Amino acid sequence: MNSNTSLTSVLVTGGTGFIAQHCILALLNRGYQVRTTVRSLTRETQVRAQLERGGAEPGDRLSFVAADLLAGDGWQQATAGCAYVVHGASPTPTGTQTSEDDWVKPA
C-alpha cells in the first residue's frame, strides 16, 4: 500500500452499481479510503458482501453516505474531504419508460 493513497479519500457515486463496485474494489485494493453513495443505507451490508466476494477487505476504509442524484440532500457530506470523485451513479427511472429520453435525460 502506498502511504500517499492511504490518506487519500475518493468518493464513488452509485455504490450499488456494477461499474461503481468494480471502481470501489480497485481503489480499496490500491489502499485508498473510499466513500460511496447509496440511496438507502440499508444496502451497505449487501455492497460490503459483494466487495468481499471480489476479494476486498474494506474494513474502516469504506464508508457510506445516503444521497440521491435527484435530490440535493447528502451531497455536501458525501464530497467533504474527498480528493477525487468517480461518478458511477445513474438515476433509475421507475414506472413505465417508453422513450430513450426517459432513460438518458435523468443520467
Biopython code that builds the backbone (N, CA, C, O; Angstrom):
import numpy as np
from Bio.PDB.StructureBuilder import StructureBuilder

atoms = [
    (1, "MET", "N", (0.840, -1.169, 0.000)),
    (1, "MET", "CA", (0.000, 0.000, 0.000)),
    (1, "MET", "C", (0.887, 1.236, 0.000)),
    (1, "MET", "O", (1.823, 1.335, 0.794)),
    (2, "ASN", "N", (0.601, 2.153, -0.869)),
    (2, "ASN", "CA", (1.310, 3.412, -0.944)),
    (2, "ASN", "C", (0.830, 4.306, 0.192)),
    (2, "ASN", "O", (-0.375, 4.472, 0.380)),
    (3, "SER", "N", (1.755, 4.883, 0.949)),
    (3, "SER", "CA", (1.356, 5.713, 2.087)),
    (3, "SER", "C", (0.589, 6.948, 1.646)),
    (3, "SER", "O", (-0.206, 7.484, 2.419)),
    (4, "ASN", "N", (0.810, 7.412, 0.422)),
    (4, "ASN", "CA", (0.059, 8.562, -0.079)),
    (4, "ASN", "C", (-1.398, 8.214, -0.317)),
    (4, "ASN", "O", (-2.277, 9.030, -0.040)),
    (5, "THR", "N", (-1.672, 7.023, -0.823)),
    (5, "THR", "CA", (-3.057, 6.657, -1.105)),
    (5, "THR", "C", (-3.826, 6.354, 0.164)),
    (5, "THR", "O", (-5.044, 6.531, 0.186)),
    (6, "SER", "N", (-3.172, 5.906, 1.216)),
    (6, "SER", "CA", (-3.885, 5.549, 2.437)),
    (6, "SER", "C", (-4.503, 6.767, 3.115)),
    (6, "SER", "O", (-5.389, 6.626, 3.958)),
    (7, "LEU", "N", (-4.045, 7.950, 2.756)),
    (7, "LEU", "CA", (-4.596, 9.179, 3.317)),
    (7, "LEU", "C", (-5.555, 9.874, 2.362)),
    (7, "LEU", "O", (-6.169, 10.878, 2.723)),
    (8, "THR", "N", (-5.687, 9.352, 1.155)),
    (8, "THR", "CA", (-6.495, 9.992, 0.129)),
    (8, "THR", "C", (-7.885, 9.379, 0.090)),
    (8, "THR", "O", (-8.041, 8.162, -0.012)),
    (9, "SER", "N", (-8.897, 10.247, 0.173)),
    (9, "SER", "CA", (-10.287, 9.787, 0.108)),
    (9, "SER", "C", (-10.844, 10.015, -1.285)),
    (9, "SER", "O", (-10.627, 11.059, -1.900)),
    (10, "VAL", "N", (-11.570, 9.009, -1.769)),
    (10, "VAL", "CA", (-12.201, 9.071, -3.079)),
    (10, "VAL", "C", (-13.687, 8.786, -2.900)),
    (10, "VAL", "O", (-14.062, 7.814, -2.244)),
    (11, "LEU", "N", (-14.529, 9.630, -3.480)),
    (11, "LEU", "CA", (-15.966, 9.386, -3.489)),
    (11, "LEU", "C", (-16.323, 8.634, -4.760)),
    (11, "LEU", "O", (-15.956, 9.055, -5.857)),
    (12, "VAL", "N", (-17.036, 7.526, -4.619)),
    (12, "VAL", "CA", (-17.559, 6.787, -5.759)),
    (12, "VAL", "C", (-19.076, 6.827, -5.634)),
    (12, "VAL", "O", (-19.641, 6.264, -4.696)),
    (13, "THR", "N", (-19.734, 7.493, -6.578)),
    (13, "THR", "CA", (-21.191, 7.579, -6.525)),
    (13, "THR", "C", (-21.805, 6.282, -7.040)),
    (13, "THR", "O", (-21.209, 5.582, -7.859)),
    (14, "GLY", "N", (-23.000, 5.972, -6.550)),
    (14, "GLY", "CA", (-23.729, 4.804, -7.041)),
    (14, "GLY", "C", (-23.155, 3.485, -6.597)),
    (14, "GLY", "O", (-22.992, 2.576, -7.411)),
    (15, "GLY", "N", (-22.841, 3.358, -5.312)),
    (15, "GLY", "CA", (-22.152, 2.190, -4.776)),
    (15, "GLY", "C", (-22.823, 0.849, -4.975)),
    (15, "GLY", "O", (-22.167, -0.182, -4.824)),
    (16, "THR", "N", (-24.101, 0.819, -5.307)),
    (16, "THR", "CA", (-24.767, -0.465, -5.543)),
    (16, "THR", "C", (-24.614, -0.925, -6.988)),
    (16, "THR", "O", (-24.981, -2.052, -7.318)),
    (17, "GLY", "N", (-24.083, -0.079, -7.844)),
    (17, "GLY", "CA", (-23.987, -0.407, -9.263)),
    (17, "GLY", "C", (-22.784, -1.274, -9.611)),
    (17, "GLY", "O", (-21.784, -1.301, -8.893)),
    (18, "PHE", "N", (-22.902, -1.971, -10.714)),
    (18, "PHE", "CA", (-21.876, -2.897, -11.196)),
    (18, "PHE", "C", (-20.536, -2.191, -11.417)),
    (18, "PHE", "O", (-19.511, -2.627, -10.892)),
    (19, "ILE", "N", (-20.539, -1.119, -12.181)),
    (19, "ILE", "CA", (-19.292, -0.423, -12.502)),
    (19, "ILE", "C", (-18.725, 0.251, -11.266)),
    (19, "ILE", "O", (-17.519, 0.194, -11.027)),
    (20, "ALA", "N", (-19.581, 0.889, -10.475)),
    (20, "ALA", "CA", (-19.110, 1.557, -9.254)),
    (20, "ALA", "C", (-18.447, 0.561, -8.310)),
    (20, "ALA", "O", (-17.427, 0.877, -7.698)),
    (21, "GLN", "N", (-19.011, -0.635, -8.186)),
    (21, "GLN", "CA", (-18.414, -1.622, -7.285)),
    (21, "GLN", "C", (-17.046, -2.073, -7.778)),
    (21, "GLN", "O", (-16.155, -2.332, -6.969)),
    (22, "HIS", "N", (-16.870, -2.169, -9.072)),
    (22, "HIS", "CA", (-15.546, -2.509, -9.604)),
    (22, "HIS", "C", (-14.553, -1.384, -9.331)),
    (22, "HIS", "O", (-13.387, -1.642, -9.030)),
    (23, "CYS", "N", (-15.009, -0.141, -9.434)),
    (23, "CYS", "CA", (-14.142, 1.001, -9.109)),
    (23, "CYS", "C", (-13.775, 0.990, -7.632)),
    (23, "CYS", "O", (-12.616, 1.201, -7.274)),
    (24, "ILE", "N", (-14.763, 0.745, -6.772)),
    (24, "ILE", "CA", (-14.514, 0.683, -5.328)),
    (24, "ILE", "C", (-13.498, -0.408, -5.022)),
    (24, "ILE", "O", (-12.561, -0.190, -4.254)),
    (25, "LEU", "N", (-13.680, -1.572, -5.613)),
    (25, "LEU", "CA", (-12.776, -2.697, -5.395)),
    (25, "LEU", "C", (-11.344, -2.325, -5.788)),
    (25, "LEU", "O", (-10.402, -2.586, -5.041)),
    (26, "ALA", "N", (-11.190, -1.720, -6.955)),
    (26, "ALA", "CA", (-9.854, -1.331, -7.422)),
    (26, "ALA", "C", (-9.222, -0.295, -6.490)),
    (26, "ALA", "O", (-8.036, -0.384, -6.173)),
    (27, "LEU", "N", (-10.004, 0.673, -6.058)),
    (27, "LEU", "CA", (-9.475, 1.712, -5.162)),
    (27, "LEU", "C", (-9.078, 1.134, -3.809)),
    (27, "LEU", "O", (-8.016, 1.463, -3.280)),
    (28, "LEU", "N", (-9.926, 0.274, -3.248)),
    (28, "LEU", "CA", (-9.594, -0.354, -1.965)),
    (28, "LEU", "C", (-8.329, -1.194, -2.087)),
    (28, "LEU", "O", (-7.471, -1.169, -1.204)),
    (29, "ASN", "N", (-8.217, -1.937, -3.183)),
    (29, "ASN", "CA", (-7.040, -2.784, -3.387)),
    (29, "ASN", "C", (-5.758, -1.971, -3.551)),
    (29, "ASN", "O", (-4.659, -2.492, -3.358)),
    (30, "ARG", "N", (-5.899, -0.702, -3.905)),
    (30, "ARG", "CA", (-4.736, 0.179, -4.042)),
    (30, "ARG", "C", (-4.514, 1.035, -2.797)),
    (30, "ARG", "O", (-3.634, 1.895, -2.777)),
    (31, "GLY", "N", (-5.322, 0.792, -1.755)),
    (31, "GLY", "CA", (-5.083, 1.441, -0.473)),
    (31, "GLY", "C", (-5.832, 2.728, -0.200)),
    (31, "GLY", "O", (-5.612, 3.355, 0.836)),
    (32, "TYR", "N", (-6.706, 3.138, -1.094)),
    (32, "TYR", "CA", (-7.444, 4.379, -0.885)),
    (32, "TYR", "C", (-8.523, 4.233, 0.184)),
    (32, "TYR", "O", (-9.019, 3.137, 0.444)),
    (33, "GLN", "N", (-8.871, 5.360, 0.795)),
    (33, "GLN", "CA", (-10.071, 5.478, 1.610)),
    (33, "GLN", "C", (-11.205, 5.735, 0.620)),
    (33, "GLN", "O", (-11.084, 6.615, -0.232)),
    (34, "VAL", "N", (-12.295, 4.990, 0.713)),
    (34, "VAL", "CA", (-13.382, 5.137, -0.248)),
    (34, "VAL", "C", (-14.676, 5.460, 0.486)),
    (34, "VAL", "O", (-15.025, 4.831, 1.484)),
    (35, "ARG", "N", (-15.370, 6.452, -0.036)),
    (35, "ARG", "CA", (-16.718, 6.771, 0.426)),
    (35, "ARG", "C", (-17.628, 6.549, -0.776)),
    (35, "ARG", "O", (-17.288, 6.945, -1.891)),
    (36, "THR", "N", (-18.762, 5.929, -0.562)),
    (36, "THR", "CA", (-19.678, 5.706, -1.669)),
    (36, "THR", "C", (-21.079, 6.148, -1.289)),
    (36, "THR", "O", (-21.460, 6.141, -0.119)),
    (37, "THR", "N", (-21.832, 6.530, -2.304)),
    (37, "THR", "CA", (-23.212, 6.937, -2.069)),
    (37, "THR", "C", (-24.161, 5.810, -2.442)),
    (37, "THR", "O", (-23.935, 5.061, -3.392)),
    (38, "VAL", "N", (-25.213, 5.717, -1.674)),
    (38, "VAL", "CA", (-26.318, 4.795, -1.936)),
    (38, "VAL", "C", (-27.600, 5.558, -1.628)),
    (38, "VAL", "O", (-27.599, 6.469, -0.799)),
    (39, "ARG", "N", (-28.686, 5.193, -2.287)),
    (39, "ARG", "CA", (-29.947, 5.879, -1.986)),
    (39, "ARG", "C", (-30.448, 5.534, -0.600)),
    (39, "ARG", "O", (-31.106, 6.347, 0.049)),
    (40, "SER", "N", (-30.137, 4.318, -0.139)),
    (40, "SER", "CA", (-30.577, 3.881, 1.187)),
    (40, "SER", "C", (-29.424, 3.164, 1.881)),
    (40, "SER", "O", (-28.784, 2.288, 1.300)),
    (41, "LEU", "N", (-29.170, 3.545, 3.125)),
    (41, "LEU", "CA", (-28.084, 2.913, 3.881)),
    (41, "LEU", "C", (-28.372, 1.450, 4.203)),
    (41, "LEU", "O", (-27.482, 0.740, 4.670)),
    (42, "THR", "N", (-29.591, 0.991, 3.965)),
    (42, "THR", "CA", (-29.901, -0.427, 4.175)),
    (42, "THR", "C", (-29.144, -1.308, 3.188)),
    (42, "THR", "O", (-29.091, -2.523, 3.379)),
    (43, "ARG", "N", (-28.561, -0.735, 2.143)),
    (43, "ARG", "CA", (-27.819, -1.508, 1.131)),
    (43, "ARG", "C", (-26.352, -1.719, 1.506)),
    (43, "ARG", "O", (-25.633, -2.433, 0.807)),
    (44, "GLU", "N", (-25.900, -1.107, 2.601)),
    (44, "GLU", "CA", (-24.483, -1.204, 2.978)),
    (44, "GLU", "C", (-24.025, -2.647, 3.142)),
    (44, "GLU", "O", (-22.974, -3.020, 2.621)),
    (45, "THR", "N", (-24.786, -3.456, 3.850)),
    (45, "THR", "CA", (-24.396, -4.848, 4.087)),
    (45, "THR", "C", (-24.243, -5.603, 2.777)),
    (45, "THR", "O", (-23.296, -6.370, 2.604)),
    (46, "GLN", "N", (-25.169, -5.388, 1.856)),
    (46, "GLN", "CA", (-25.123, -6.059, 0.552)),
    (46, "GLN", "C", (-23.876, -5.636, -0.231)),
    (46, "GLN", "O", (-23.179, -6.480, -0.795)),
    (47, "VAL", "N", (-23.601, -4.351, -0.264)),
    (47, "VAL", "CA", (-22.436, -3.859, -1.013)),
    (47, "VAL", "C", (-21.146, -4.404, -0.405)),
    (47, "VAL", "O", (-20.262, -4.859, -1.132)),
    (48, "ARG", "N", (-21.033, -4.360, 0.916)),
    (48, "ARG", "CA", (-19.828, -4.893, 1.573)),
    (48, "ARG", "C", (-19.638, -6.375, 1.236)),
    (48, "ARG", "O", (-18.521, -6.809, 0.952)),
    (49, "ALA", "N", (-20.722, -7.148, 1.269)),
    (49, "ALA", "CA", (-20.636, -8.583, 0.967)),
    (49, "ALA", "C", (-20.168, -8.810, -0.468)),
    (49, "ALA", "O", (-19.342, -9.688, -0.717)),
    (50, "GLN", "N", (-20.686, -8.029, -1.409)),
    (50, "GLN", "CA", (-20.272, -8.187, -2.803)),
    (50, "GLN", "C", (-18.794, -7.834, -2.976)),
    (50, "GLN", "O", (-18.075, -8.511, -3.711)),
    (51, "LEU", "N", (-18.347, -6.790, -2.309)),
    (51, "LEU", "CA", (-16.933, -6.410, -2.404)),
    (51, "LEU", "C", (-16.032, -7.469, -1.778)),
    (51, "LEU", "O", (-14.954, -7.752, -2.300)),
    (52, "GLU", "N", (-16.462, -8.047, -0.678)),
    (52, "GLU", "CA", (-15.676, -9.110, -0.039)),
    (52, "GLU", "C", (-15.597, -10.334, -0.938)),
    (52, "GLU", "O", (-14.560, -10.997, -0.987)),
    (53, "ARG", "N", (-16.686, -10.648, -1.659)),
    (53, "ARG", "CA", (-16.643, -11.754, -2.625)),
    (53, "ARG", "C", (-15.652, -11.450, -3.743)),
    (53, "ARG", "O", (-15.080, -12.362, -4.341)),
    (54, "GLY", "N", (-15.453, -10.169, -4.020)),
    (54, "GLY", "CA", (-14.491, -9.757, -5.041)),
    (54, "GLY", "C", (-13.059, -9.713, -4.534)),
    (54, "GLY", "O", (-12.140, -9.412, -5.294)),
    (55, "GLY", "N", (-12.863, -10.012, -3.252)),
    (55, "GLY", "CA", (-11.519, -10.072, -2.696)),
    (55, "GLY", "C", (-11.118, -8.880, -1.846)),
    (55, "GLY", "O", (-9.990, -8.828, -1.356)),
    (56, "ALA", "N", (-12.009, -7.928, -1.662)),
    (56, "ALA", "CA", (-11.679, -6.742, -0.862)),
    (56, "ALA", "C", (-11.864, -7.023, 0.620)),
    (56, "ALA", "O", (-12.706, -7.826, 1.020)),
    (57, "GLU", "N", (-11.069, -6.354, 1.412)),
    (57, "GLU", "CA", (-11.232, -6.340, 2.864)),
    (57, "GLU", "C", (-11.373, -4.875, 3.258)),
    (57, "GLU", "O", (-10.423, -4.265, 3.749)),
    (58, "PRO", "N", (-12.572, -4.308, 3.039)),
    (58, "PRO", "CA", (-12.724, -2.861, 3.184)),
    (58, "PRO", "C", (-12.570, -2.329, 4.598)),
    (58, "PRO", "O", (-12.062, -1.223, 4.783)),
    (59, "GLY", "N", (-12.992, -3.083, 5.594)),
    (59, "GLY", "CA", (-12.884, -2.601, 6.969)),
    (59, "GLY", "C", (-13.380, -1.180, 7.109)),
    (59, "GLY", "O", (-14.449, -0.825, 6.612)),
    (60, "ASP", "N", (-12.584, -0.365, 7.796)),
    (60, "ASP", "CA", (-12.997, 1.016, 8.019)),
    (60, "ASP", "C", (-12.537, 1.959, 6.910)),
    (60, "ASP", "O", (-12.709, 3.173, 7.023)),
    (61, "ARG", "N", (-11.954, 1.416, 5.840)),
    (61, "ARG", "CA", (-11.561, 2.255, 4.698)),
    (61, "ARG", "C", (-12.716, 2.513, 3.743)),
    (61, "ARG", "O", (-12.554, 3.239, 2.762)),
    (62, "LEU", "N", (-13.886, 1.927, 4.016)),
    (62, "LEU", "CA", (-15.063, 2.127, 3.180)),
    (62, "LEU", "C", (-16.177, 2.700, 4.037)),
    (62, "LEU", "O", (-16.521, 2.145, 5.080)),
    (63, "SER", "N", (-16.736, 3.815, 3.590)),
    (63, "SER", "CA", (-17.862, 4.413, 4.300)),
    (63, "SER", "C", (-18.988, 4.711, 3.316)),
    (63, "SER", "O", (-18.775, 4.793, 2.106)),
    (64, "PHE", "N", (-20.183, 4.869, 3.862)),
    (64, "PHE", "CA", (-21.392, 5.045, 3.060)),
    (64, "PHE", "C", (-22.107, 6.327, 3.462)),
    (64, "PHE", "O", (-22.144, 6.694, 4.636)),
    (65, "VAL", "N", (-22.678, 7.003, 2.461)),
    (65, "VAL", "CA", (-23.494, 8.191, 2.686)),
    (65, "VAL", "C", (-24.764, 8.030, 1.862)),
    (65, "VAL", "O", (-24.704, 7.646, 0.694)),
    (66, "ALA", "N", (-25.912, 8.321, 2.467)),
    (66, "ALA", "CA", (-27.174, 8.290, 1.730)),
    (66, "ALA", "C", (-27.286, 9.569, 0.904)),
    (66, "ALA", "O", (-27.248, 10.673, 1.446)),
    (67, "ALA", "N", (-27.424, 9.409, -0.408)),
    (67, "ALA", "CA", (-27.589, 10.550, -1.310)),
    (67, "ALA", "C", (-28.298, 10.063, -2.566)),
    (67, "ALA", "O", (-28.061, 8.950, -3.037)),
    (68, "ASP", "N", (-29.159, 10.901, -3.096)),
    (68, "ASP", "CA", (-29.937, 10.577, -4.291)),
    (68, "ASP", "C", (-29.609, 11.610, -5.360)),
    (68, "ASP", "O", (-29.609, 12.809, -5.083)),
    (69, "LEU", "N", (-29.331, 11.158, -6.574)),
    (69, "LEU", "CA", (-28.992, 12.080, -7.656)),
    (69, "LEU", "C", (-30.094, 13.086, -7.938)),
    (69, "LEU", "O", (-29.822, 14.184, -8.425)),
    (70, "LEU", "N", (-31.321, 12.729, -7.642)),
    (70, "LEU", "CA", (-32.442, 13.603, -7.948)),
    (70, "LEU", "C", (-32.791, 14.527, -6.787)),
    (70, "LEU", "O", (-33.796, 15.236, -6.845)),
    (71, "ALA", "N", (-31.978, 14.529, -5.739)),
    (71, "ALA", "CA", (-32.207, 15.392, -4.576)),
    (71, "ALA", "C", (-30.873, 15.981, -4.129)),
    (71, "ALA", "O", (-29.816, 15.418, -4.414)),
    (72, "GLY", "N", (-30.919, 17.099, -3.436)),
    (72, "GLY", "CA", (-29.694, 17.760, -3.003)),
    (72, "GLY", "C", (-29.144, 17.260, -1.686)),
    (72, "GLY", "O", (-27.990, 17.531, -1.355)),
    (73, "ASP", "N", (-29.947, 16.536, -0.932)),
    (73, "ASP", "CA", (-29.532, 16.099, 0.401)),
    (73, "ASP", "C", (-28.394, 15.085, 0.338)),
    (73, "ASP", "O", (-28.400, 14.178, -0.495)),
    (74, "GLY", "N", (-27.433, 15.248, 1.215)),
    (74, "GLY", "CA", (-26.366, 14.268, 1.376)),
    (74, "GLY", "C", (-25.115, 14.525, 0.570)),
    (74, "GLY", "O", (-24.074, 13.937, 0.861)),
    (75, "TRP", "N", (-25.177, 15.381, -0.432)),
    (75, "TRP", "CA", (-24.028, 15.542, -1.327)),
    (75, "TRP", "C", (-22.890, 16.332, -0.702)),
    (75, "TRP", "O", (-21.724, 16.055, -0.983)),
    (76, "GLN", "N", (-23.199, 17.295, 0.128)),
    (76, "GLN", "CA", (-22.123, 18.035, 0.802)),
    (76, "GLN", "C", (-21.355, 17.102, 1.730)),
    (76, "GLN", "O", (-20.125, 17.132, 1.774)),
    (77, "GLN", "N", (-22.084, 16.279, 2.467)),
    (77, "GLN", "CA", (-21.447, 15.293, 3.354)),
    (77, "GLN", "C", (-20.654, 14.277, 2.535)),
    (77, "GLN", "O", (-19.557, 13.879, 2.927)),
    (78, "ALA", "N", (-21.207, 13.862, 1.405)),
    (78, "ALA", "CA", (-20.549, 12.850, 0.581)),
    (78, "ALA", "C", (-19.210, 13.332, 0.032)),
    (78, "ALA", "O", (-18.245, 12.570, -0.008)),
    (79, "THR", "N", (-19.149, 14.578, -0.384)),
    (79, "THR", "CA", (-17.931, 15.081, -1.024)),
    (79, "THR", "C", (-16.912, 15.658, -0.043)),
    (79, "THR", "O", (-15.756, 15.864, -0.412)),
    (80, "ALA", "N", (-17.316, 15.919, 1.183)),
    (80, "ALA", "CA", (-16.424, 16.560, 2.158)),
    (80, "ALA", "C", (-15.142, 15.751, 2.361)),
    (80, "ALA", "O", (-15.190, 14.573, 2.715)),
    (81, "GLY", "N", (-14.013, 16.387, 2.136)),
    (81, "GLY", "CA", (-12.721, 15.756, 2.374)),
    (81, "GLY", "C", (-12.238, 14.823, 1.281)),
    (81, "GLY", "O", (-11.169, 14.228, 1.417)),
    (82, "CYS", "N", (-12.985, 14.678, 0.214)),
    (82, "CYS", "CA", (-12.575, 13.777, -0.870)),
    (82, "CYS", "C", (-11.701, 14.523, -1.878)),
    (82, "CYS", "O", (-12.017, 15.640, -2.289)),
    (83, "ALA", "N", (-10.615, 13.892, -2.260)),
    (83, "ALA", "CA", (-9.708, 14.473, -3.245)),
    (83, "ALA", "C", (-10.197, 14.222, -4.665)),
    (83, "ALA", "O", (-9.912, 15.006, -5.570)),
    (84, "TYR", "N", (-10.937, 13.125, -4.861)),
    (84, "TYR", "CA", (-11.394, 12.728, -6.187)),
    (84, "TYR", "C", (-12.828, 12.230, -6.108)),
    (84, "TYR", "O", (-13.301, 11.798, -5.057)),
    (85, "VAL", "N", (-13.517, 12.303, -7.263)),
    (85, "VAL", "CA", (-14.864, 11.747, -7.388)),
    (85, "VAL", "C", (-14.899, 10.874, -8.630)),
    (85, "VAL", "O", (-14.500, 11.302, -9.713)),
    (86, "VAL", "N", (-15.379, 9.651, -8.468)),
    (86, "VAL", "CA", (-15.659, 8.761, -9.589)),
    (86, "VAL", "C", (-17.175, 8.688, -9.667)),
    (86, "VAL", "O", (-17.824, 8.156, -8.766)),
    (87, "HIS", "N", (-17.739, 9.222, -10.742)),
    (87, "HIS", "CA", (-19.197, 9.309, -10.850)),
    (87, "HIS", "C", (-19.731, 8.081, -11.584)),
    (87, "HIS", "O", (-19.734, 8.019, -12.814)),
    (88, "GLY", "N", (-20.182, 7.106, -10.792)),
    (88, "GLY", "CA", (-20.711, 5.870, -11.359)),
    (88, "GLY", "C", (-22.209, 5.748, -11.250)),
    (88, "GLY", "O", (-22.784, 4.770, -11.726)),
    (89, "ALA", "N", (-22.860, 6.726, -10.628)),
    (89, "ALA", "CA", (-24.305, 6.644, -10.392)),
    (89, "ALA", "C", (-25.092, 7.122, -11.601)),
    (89, "ALA", "O", (-24.650, 7.982, -12.362)),
    (90, "SER", "N", (-26.254, 6.543, -11.748)),
    (90, "SER", "CA", (-27.219, 6.995, -12.738)),
    (90, "SER", "C", (-28.598, 6.769, -12.152)),
    (90, "SER", "O", (-28.872, 5.694, -11.619)),
    (91, "PRO", "N", (-29.479, 7.771, -12.240)),
    (91, "PRO", "CA", (-30.815, 7.566, -11.683)),
    (91, "PRO", "C", (-31.532, 6.441, -12.419)),
    (91, "PRO", "O", (-31.423, 6.301, -13.637)),
    (92, "THR", "N", (-32.256, 5.658, -11.662)),
    (92, "THR", "CA", (-33.018, 4.561, -12.243)),
    (92, "THR", "C", (-34.489, 4.946, -12.253)),
    (92, "THR", "O", (-35.121, 5.010, -11.199)),
    (93, "PRO", "N", (-35.040, 5.205, -13.441)),
    (93, "PRO", "CA", (-36.448, 5.586, -13.505)),
    (93, "PRO", "C", (-37.352, 4.453, -13.020)),
    (93, "PRO", "O", (-37.038, 3.272, -13.173)),
    (94, "THR", "N", (-38.459, 4.837, -12.443)),
    (94, "THR", "CA", (-39.454, 3.852, -12.023)),
    (94, "THR", "C", (-40.681, 3.999, -12.899)),
    (94, "THR", "O", (-40.869, 5.028, -13.548)),
    (95, "GLY", "N", (-41.501, 2.991, -12.918)),
    (95, "GLY", "CA", (-42.698, 3.036, -13.750)),
    (95, "GLY", "C", (-42.385, 2.572, -15.158)),
    (95, "GLY", "O", (-41.413, 1.853, -15.389)),
    (96, "THR", "N", (-43.213, 2.989, -16.086)),
    (96, "THR", "CA", (-43.069, 2.566, -17.477)),
    (96, "THR", "C", (-42.381, 3.658, -18.279)),
    (96, "THR", "O", (-42.933, 4.741, -18.471)),
    (97, "GLN", "N", (-41.184, 3.369, -18.742)),
    (97, "GLN", "CA", (-40.456, 4.293, -19.591)),
    (97, "GLN", "C", (-40.513, 3.754, -21.014)),
    (97, "GLN", "O", (-40.170, 2.601, -21.275)),
    (98, "THR", "N", (-40.953, 4.615, -21.925)),
    (98, "THR", "CA", (-41.114, 4.150, -23.298)),
    (98, "THR", "C", (-40.131, 4.783, -24.268)),
    (98, "THR", "O", (-39.926, 4.260, -25.363)),
    (99, "SER", "N", (-39.525, 5.889, -23.892)),
    (99, "SER", "CA", (-38.608, 6.538, -24.825)),
    (99, "SER", "C", (-37.185, 6.538, -24.274)),
    (99, "SER", "O", (-36.959, 6.389, -23.073)),
    (100, "GLU", "N", (-36.256, 6.706, -25.173)),
    (100, "GLU", "CA", (-34.850, 6.785, -24.779)),
    (100, "GLU", "C", (-34.620, 7.960, -23.829)),
    (100, "GLU", "O", (-33.810, 7.871, -22.907)),
    (101, "ASP", "N", (-35.343, 9.066, -24.062)),
    (101, "ASP", "CA", (-35.192, 10.244, -23.202)),
    (101, "ASP", "C", (-35.561, 9.956, -21.754)),
    (101, "ASP", "O", (-35.012, 10.575, -20.842)),
    (102, "ASP", "N", (-36.489, 9.021, -21.530)),
    (102, "ASP", "CA", (-36.864, 8.659, -20.162)),
    (102, "ASP", "C", (-35.679, 8.054, -19.414)),
    (102, "ASP", "O", (-35.593, 8.160, -18.190)),
    (103, "TRP", "N", (-34.770, 7.421, -20.146)),
    (103, "TRP", "CA", (-33.609, 6.775, -19.527)),
    (103, "TRP", "C", (-32.362, 7.645, -19.585)),
    (103, "TRP", "O", (-31.569, 7.649, -18.644)),
    (104, "VAL", "N", (-32.179, 8.377, -20.671)),
    (104, "VAL", "CA", (-30.941, 9.110, -20.885)),
    (104, "VAL", "C", (-30.924, 10.461, -20.173)),
    (104, "VAL", "O", (-29.919, 10.802, -19.550)),
    (105, "LYS", "N", (-31.998, 11.235, -20.245)),
    (105, "LYS", "CA", (-32.002, 12.583, -19.667)),
    (105, "LYS", "C", (-31.735, 12.600, -18.165)),
    (105, "LYS", "O", (-30.980, 13.460, -17.711)),
    (106, "PRO", "N", (-32.313, 11.695, -17.365)),
    (106, "PRO", "CA", (-32.009, 11.737, -15.929)),
    (106, "PRO", "C", (-30.539, 11.468, -15.625)),
    (106, "PRO", "O", (-30.023, 11.935, -14.610)),
    (107, "ALA", "N", (-29.865, 10.724, -16.487)),
    (107, "ALA", "CA", (-28.456, 10.392, -16.257)),
    (107, "ALA", "C", (-27.594, 11.591, -16.533)),
    (107, "ALA", "O", (-26.372, 11.517, -16.397)),
]
sb = StructureBuilder()
sb.init_structure("model")
sb.init_model(0)
sb.init_chain("A")
sb.init_seg("    ")
for serial, (resi, resn, name, xyz) in enumerate(atoms, 1):
    if name == "N":
        sb.init_residue(resn, " ", resi, " ")
    sb.init_atom(name, np.array(xyz, "f"), 0.0, 1.0, " ", f" {name:<3s}", serial, name[0])
structure = sb.get_structure()
